[in-house]
């Protein structure tokens, strides 16, 4: 499990219950508090440290006979994709990583596929952010980082003063995943009923899910 933090820490118990040996891959850099508190190295059969040498890490994993690689949290997706490629294991292709980790690329990917989704614009300056509101049919709008986790930095802005404050608090800063927010995304606000959904991974084909979990779409974004 690559970066088995936050909710991804629950994968360890499930995989152990299935009789799997479970290994963890963690970064050398200090972990955010919410990641550190969820990670207990004693729960894993072996812990590997990622130090930037992906080929070397892949060799170590190949030696111990790793047969599957999954991300444990958002910032583990890119590395899990690369390790699957290097090890020749089933996984998502690295060229699709951005469509699963960058909210702006996700929005563009949905639009290209003809899937209805909120209009999303990447703003690099506050002036751009304020000008974007008219393109999105006015307030309220949602301001959020392009690549972070959960509701980190997400604000529902009902006027320009709130949007300016959201920009001051979130833009050009380090977010909860340790990524730098290059500006913010300004997104169309859609009012409606939030629905839960069930997702499953089926590398073996229909009827052979690896695991499934419920995704709750109820937002805890700060509303002003």
C-alpha positions in Angstrom: 0.0 0.0 0.0 1.6 3.3 -1.1 1.2 5.9 1.6 -1.4 4.0 3.7 -2.6 7.1 5.6 -6.0 8.5 6.6 -8.8 6.2 5.4 -6.3 4.2 3.4 -5.0 2.8 6.7 -8.1 0.6 6.9 -6.9 -1.4 3.8 -4.3 -3.1 5.9 -6.7 -4.9 8.2 -8.9 -6.0 5.2 -6.0 -7.4 3.2 -4.6 -9.2 6.3 -8.0 -10.7 6.8 -7.8 -12.1 3.3 -4.4 -13.8 4.1 -2.3 -11.3 2.3 1.1 -10.1 3.4 0.8 -6.3 3.6 3.7 -3.9 2.9 3.8 -0.2 3.3 5.6 2.4 1.1 6.1 5.7 2.9 8.0 8.9 2.1 11.1 10.2 3.8 9.7 13.7 4.2 7.8 14.5 7.5 4.1 13.5 7.4 1.2 15.9 8.0 -0.3 15.4 11.4 -3.4 13.7 10.2 -1.3 11.3 8.2 1.1 10.6 11.0 -1.6 9.8 13.5 -3.2 7.2 11.2 0.1 5.3 10.4 1.3 2.5 12.7 4.3 0.7 11.1 3.9 -2.3 13.4 0.7 -3.3 11.5 2.7 -4.0 8.3 4.8 -7.0 7.4 7.5 -4.7 6.0 7.8 -1.0 5.5 9.7 0.5 2.5 11.0 4.0 2.3 10.6 6.0 -0.9 13.6 8.2 -1.4 13.2 9.3 -5.1 14.8 6.2 -6.6 11.7 4.6 -8.1 13.7 2.0 -10.0 15.5 1.0 -6.9 12.2 0.8 -4.9 10.7 -1.3 -7.7 13.6 -3.7 -7.5 13.1 -4.1 -3.7 9.4 -4.8 -4.2 10.1 -7.3 -7.0 12.6 -9.2 -4.8 10.0 -9.7 -2.0 7.4 -10.9 -4.6 4.9 -8.0 -4.6 1.9 -9.0 -6.7 -0.2 -5.9 -6.3 0.2 -2.2 -5.6 -2.5 0.2 -4.5 -2.5 3.8 -3.2 -3.6 4.4 0.3 -4.4 8.1 -0.1 -4.6 10.8 -2.7 -0.9 11.7 -2.8 0.0 8.0 -3.2 -1.8 7.7 -6.5 1.0 8.9 -8.8 3.6 6.6 -7.1 1.3 3.6 -7.2 0.7 4.1 -10.9 4.5 4.3 -11.6 5.3 1.3 -9.5 2.6 -0.8 -11.3 4.2 0.2 -14.5 7.7 -0.6 -13.4 6.7 -3.9 -11.9 4.4 -4.9 -14.8 1.4 -5.3 -12.6 -2.2 -4.4 -13.3 -3.0 -0.8 -12.6 -3.9 2.5 -14.0 -1.6 3.9 -16.7 0.6 6.8 -15.5 -0.7 9.0 -18.3 -4.1 9.0 -16.6 -2.8 9.9 -13.2 -3.6 13.7 -13.6 -7.2 12.9 -14.4 -7.5 11.2 -11.0 -5.5 13.7 -8.9 -5.9 17.2 -10.4 -9.4 18.6 -10.1 -8.9 20.8 -13.1 -7.8 17.9 -15.3 -10.7 15.8 -13.9 -13.1 18.6 -15.0 -11.6 18.7 -18.4 -11.7 14.9 -18.7 -15.4 14.8 -17.8 -16.2 17.6 -20.3 -14.3 15.8 -23.1 -16.2 12.6 -22.4 -19.5 14.5 -22.5 -20.2 13.9 -18.8 -22.2 16.7 -17.1 -20.1 18.4 -14.4 -19.8 21.8 -12.7 -17.9 24.3 -14.8 -14.4 24.7 -13.4 -11.8 27.4 -14.1 -8.2 27.5 -12.8 -7.4 31.1 -11.6 -3.8 32.1 -11.0 -4.6 35.5 -9.5 -7.4 37.0 -7.4 -8.3 39.3 -10.4 -8.8 36.2 -12.5 -10.8 34.5 -9.8 -13.2 37.5 -9.4 -13.6 37.8 -13.2 -14.4 34.1 -13.4 -17.5 34.5 -11.3 -19.4 36.2 -14.2 -18.5 33.3 -16.5 -20.0 31.0 -14.0 -23.3 32.9 -13.8 -22.5 34.7 -10.6 -22.3 33.8 -6.9 -22.2 31.5 -5.1 -19.1 29.8 -6.3 -16.8 27.2 -4.8 -13.1 27.9 -4.3 -10.8 25.0 -3.8 -7.2 23.8 -4.3 -6.4 21.9 -7.5 -4.7 19.0 -5.8 -5.5 18.4 -2.1 -7.5 16.0 0.0 -11.0 15.9 1.4 -12.4 19.4 2.1 -9.0 21.0 2.7 -9.3 24.7 1.6 -12.7 24.3 0.1 -14.9 27.4 0.5 -18.4 28.3 -0.7 -18.2 32.0 -1.5 -21.4 34.0 -1.7 -19.8 37.3 -2.5 -16.5 38.8 -3.6 -15.4 39.6 -0.1 -15.6 35.9 0.9 -13.9 34.9 -2.3 -11.1 37.4 -1.6 -10.7 35.9 1.9 -10.7 32.3 0.5 -7.9 33.4 -1.9 -5.9 35.0 0.9 -6.2 31.8 3.0 -5.7 29.2 0.3 -3.9 30.5 -2.8 -0.1 30.3 -3.1 0.3 28.2 0.1 1.2 24.7 1.0 -2.0 22.5 1.4 -2.8 19.5 3.7 -1.0 17.1 1.3 2.2 19.2 1.2 1.5 20.4 -2.3 1.8 24.1 -3.3 -1.5 25.7 -4.3 -0.8 27.5 -7.6 -3.8 29.8 -7.3 -7.2 28.2 -6.8 -10.0 26.6 -8.8 -13.2 28.5 -9.1 -16.1 26.2 -9.6 -19.8 26.5 -10.4 -21.9 25.9 -7.3 -24.6 23.4 -7.8 -27.5 23.1 -5.2 -29.0 19.8 -4.8 -29.3 16.6 -2.8 -26.1 14.7 -2.0 -26.2 11.0 -2.7 -23.9 8.2 -1.5 -22.3 5.9 -4.0 -20.7 2.5 -4.0 -17.5 2.0 -5.9 -15.6 -1.3 -6.6 -12.3 -2.3 -8.1 -12.6 -5.3 -10.4 -9.3 -6.2 -11.9 -10.5 -9.8 -12.4 -13.5 -8.7 -14.4 -17.2 -8.3 -13.6 -18.2 -10.2 -10.5 -14.7 -10.3 -9.0 -14.3 -7.1 -6.9 -11.1 -6.7 -4.9 -13.0 -4.6 -2.4 -15.8 -2.1 -2.3 -16.5 0.9 -0.2 -19.1 3.6 0.2 -18.3 7.1 -0.9 -20.3 9.8 0.9 -20.7 12.9 -1.2 -22.1 15.1 1.5 -19.8 18.1 1.6 -18.3 19.7 4.7 -17.0 22.7 2.8 -17.1 25.9 4.8 -19.9 28.1 3.7 -19.8 31.9 4.2 
